[in-house]
């Protein structure tokens, strides 16, 4: 049985599919749910506290504020306490696997697109997490965009 599940979200069009699968596993196991969103597509904000972004502090960066709002809304929808929600700037596979180890997570739930050609050779976030995670990984297969 899983006791602590980390749901990694990117707020793409397929986020709801991943959330649905994570909630199924949480309910089947009576597990605690945590959320993480990795900021890898916007410049690193100027913070005095490192790469973990405070959800309570406001910034002038509109993209950052939108990502914080997305995570806050999802956390409230899923009843995930504030202290189990992380917004981290960095490389997704590295930050997700590091957080999973720090928080004693025993399952990571993440979306995965089928990769072909060059994308397969370069890898994906889900593949990187799968190969570096300190725990089980549920890669939810997503439809093609």
NORPE-V210192 format. One record per backbone hydrogen bond with DSSP energy under -0.5 kcal/mol. CO is the residue of the C=O (numbers start at 1). NH is the residue of the N-H. If there is no record, write none. Layout:
# NORPE-V210192
CO/NH
CO/NH
This chain:
# NORPE-V210192
3/32
4/106
4/107
5/7
5/34
6/8
6/109
7/9
7/36
12/15
14/17
14/18
15/19
16/20
17/21
18/22
19/23
20/24
21/25
22/26
23/27
24/28
25/29
26/30
26/31
32/5
34/7
35/86
36/9
37/39
37/88
38/40
39/90
45/47
51/53
51/89
60/62
61/65
62/66
63/67
64/68
65/69
66/70
67/71
68/72
69/73
70/74
71/75
72/76
73/77
74/78
75/80
76/79
79/81
81/84
82/85
84/35
86/37
87/53
88/39
90/92
91/95
92/96
93/97
94/98
95/99
96/100
97/101
98/102
99/103
100/105
101/104
106/136
107/6
108/110
108/138
109/8
110/140
112/142
116/119
116/120
117/120
117/121
118/122
119/123
124/128
125/129
126/130
127/131
128/132
129/132
129/133
136/108
137/139
138/110
138/140
139/141
140/112
142/114
